[in-house]
Amino acid sequence: TRAIELDPANAWGYYARGNTRYDAGAGAAALADYRKACELDPAGQPYARLGIWLLRAAAGEREAATEELRTFLAGRESTSEDEWYPHLARFLMGELSAADLFERAAAGDDSGAAGRKCDAYYYAGALRLIRRGRPVAQEFRPRSAHARAPRRPWGSRRAESGFAQRLTPLARGARGQ
């Protein structure tokens, strides 16, 4: 919040605050911050876009969330630094299988493989949670937490490991209940 007060045009400030609000279980507030980050940086903020998709899908708006993400991807030029993000987005939209996602996460000998594996487990677990409920998604949570990745899409291990417990209240919050 302080970063936003100092620089209200700082998209990363809104993204970071969205992550904090997501961690706290404030789905509607997190969604608003992710949207503001995307408004301030329309070509960037890919992980904010994934956060929007997760919150909207959990709130029962999966088709609309998928169309919003698909529109963003169609208008965005791919760069070498974000080649992984489109795979995550395609997986959430149902255009890439979990097996293909995990295969792509493990591909290459670069130092980013651990981070990609962590992302893959996280989003696979989140998607299963949205589709089937908490018990199925929890099988992915320990794998993601132990991937020892240098970065996390939500910014903290706490957010990642607590996702299953918070999804239902987040969905209610995103719907304004």
C-alpha positions in Angstrom: 0.0 0.0 0.0 2.8 2.4 0.8 4.4 1.8 -2.6 1.1 2.7 -4.3 0.8 5.9 -2.1 4.3 6.9 -3.3 3.7 6.0 -6.9 0.0 5.5 -7.9 1.0 4.5 -11.4 3.2 1.6 -10.3 1.6 -1.5 -11.7 3.9 -3.8 -9.7 2.7 -2.1 -6.5 -0.8 -3.1 -7.3 0.3 -6.6 -8.3 2.2 -7.1 -5.0 -0.7 -5.7 -3.0 -3.1 -8.0 -4.9 -0.8 -11.0 -3.8 -1.0 -9.8 -0.2 -4.7 -9.5 -0.4 -5.0 -12.9 -2.0 -2.9 -14.3 0.8 -5.3 -12.7 3.3 -8.3 -14.2 1.6 -9.7 -10.9 0.3 -10.7 -12.1 -3.2 -12.6 -9.0 -4.3 -9.8 -6.7 -3.2 -7.1 -9.0 -4.8 -9.1 -9.0 -8.1 -9.4 -5.2 -8.1 -5.6 -4.8 -7.5 -4.8 -7.3 -10.3 -7.1 -5.5 -12.6 -5.5 -2.1 -11.7 -2.0 -3.6 -12.3 -3.2 -4.8 -15.8 -4.8 -1.4 -16.5 -1.5 0.4 -15.7 0.6 -2.0 -17.7 -1.7 -3.5 -20.4 1.1 -5.4 -22.2 2.6 -6.8 -19.0 1.5 -8.3 -15.7 1.1 -11.9 -17.0 0.9 -13.4 -13.5 -1.8 -10.9 -12.5 -3.7 -12.2 -15.5 -3.4 -15.7 -14.2 -4.6 -14.5 -10.8 -7.6 -12.9 -12.4 -8.4 -16.2 -14.2 -8.1 -18.2 -11.0 -10.3 -15.9 -9.0 -12.9 -15.6 -11.7 -12.9 -19.4 -12.5 -13.3 -20.1 -8.7 -16.3 -17.7 -8.7 -18.0 -19.6 -11.4 -16.9 -17.4 -14.3 -14.6 -19.8 -16.0 -15.8 -19.1 -19.6 -15.6 -15.4 -19.3 -12.2 -15.7 -17.5 -10.9 -17.9 -20.3 -12.1 -15.4 -23.0 -10.4 -12.6 -21.2 -7.1 -14.5 -20.9 -7.3 -15.6 -24.6 -7.9 -12.0 -25.7 -4.8 -10.9 -23.8 -2.7 -13.6 -25.2 -3.8 -12.9 -28.8 -2.7 -9.3 -28.5 0.6 -9.9 -26.8 3.9 -10.4 -28.5 6.0 -13.2 -27.1 9.5 -12.5 -25.8 12.2 -14.8 -24.7 11.7 -13.9 -21.0 8.0 -14.8 -21.0 7.9 -18.0 -23.1 6.8 -20.0 -20.1 3.7 -17.9 -19.2 1.7 -18.8 -22.4 2.0 -22.5 -21.5 0.5 -21.8 -18.1 -2.3 -19.7 -19.7 -3.0 -22.3 -22.3 -3.2 -25.0 -19.6 -5.7 -23.0 -17.6 -7.8 -22.4 -20.7 -7.9 -26.1 -21.5 -5.7 -25.9 -24.5 -2.7 -27.8 -23.1 -2.8 -31.0 -21.1 -1.3 -31.4 -17.7 1.2 -34.0 -19.1 2.3 -31.5 -21.7 2.6 -28.7 -19.2 4.8 -30.9 -16.9 6.9 -32.0 -19.9 7.5 -28.4 -20.9 8.3 -27.4 -17.3 11.0 -30.0 -17.1 12.5 -29.3 -20.5 15.9 -27.8 -20.7 19.0 -27.7 -18.5 18.5 -24.1 -17.4 18.2 -22.8 -13.9 14.5 -21.9 -14.5 13.3 -25.5 -14.6 12.7 -25.6 -10.8 10.6 -22.5 -11.0 8.6 -23.8 -14.0 8.0 -27.1 -12.2 6.8 -25.2 -9.1 4.4 -23.2 -11.4 3.2 -26.3 -13.1 2.3 -28.1 -9.8 0.7 -24.9 -8.4 -1.5 -24.2 -11.4 -2.4 -27.9 -11.9 -3.4 -28.1 -8.3 -5.4 -24.9 -8.5 -7.2 -26.0 -11.6 -8.0 -29.4 -10.0 -9.3 -27.6 -6.9 -11.5 -25.4 -9.0 -12.8 -28.5 -10.9 -13.1 -31.1 -8.3 -12.6 -29.8 -4.8 -9.9 -29.5 -2.1 -8.8 -33.1 -1.6 -7.6 -33.7 -5.2 -5.7 -30.4 -5.3 -3.8 -31.1 -2.1 -1.8 -33.8 -3.8 -0.1 -31.1 -5.8 0.6 -28.7 -2.9 3.4 -30.6 -1.3 5.2 -31.2 -4.6 5.0 -27.5 -5.4 6.2 -26.5 -2.0 9.2 -28.8 -2.3 10.3 -27.8 -5.8 12.6 -25.2 -4.1 11.9 -22.7 -6.8 13.6 -19.3 -6.7 10.3 -17.6 -7.3 6.6 -18.2 -6.7 3.8 -16.9 -8.8 2.0 -15.6 -5.7 5.1 -14.4 -4.0 5.2 -16.7 -1.0 5.2 -20.3 0.1 2.4 -19.4 2.5 0.2 -18.4 -0.3 0.9 -21.5 -2.3 0.4 -23.9 0.6 -2.7 -22.2 1.9 -4.5 -21.9 -1.5 -6.8 -24.9 -0.9 -8.0 -23.6 2.4 -8.7 -20.1 1.0 -10.2 -20.8 -2.4 -13.8 -21.0 -1.3 -13.8 -17.7 0.7 -11.9 -16.1 -2.2 -14.5 -17.2 -4.7 -17.3 -15.8 -2.4 -15.3 -12.5 -2.1 -14.8 -12.2 -5.8 -18.5 -12.7 -6.3 -19.1 -9.9 -3.7 -20.7 -12.2 -1.1 
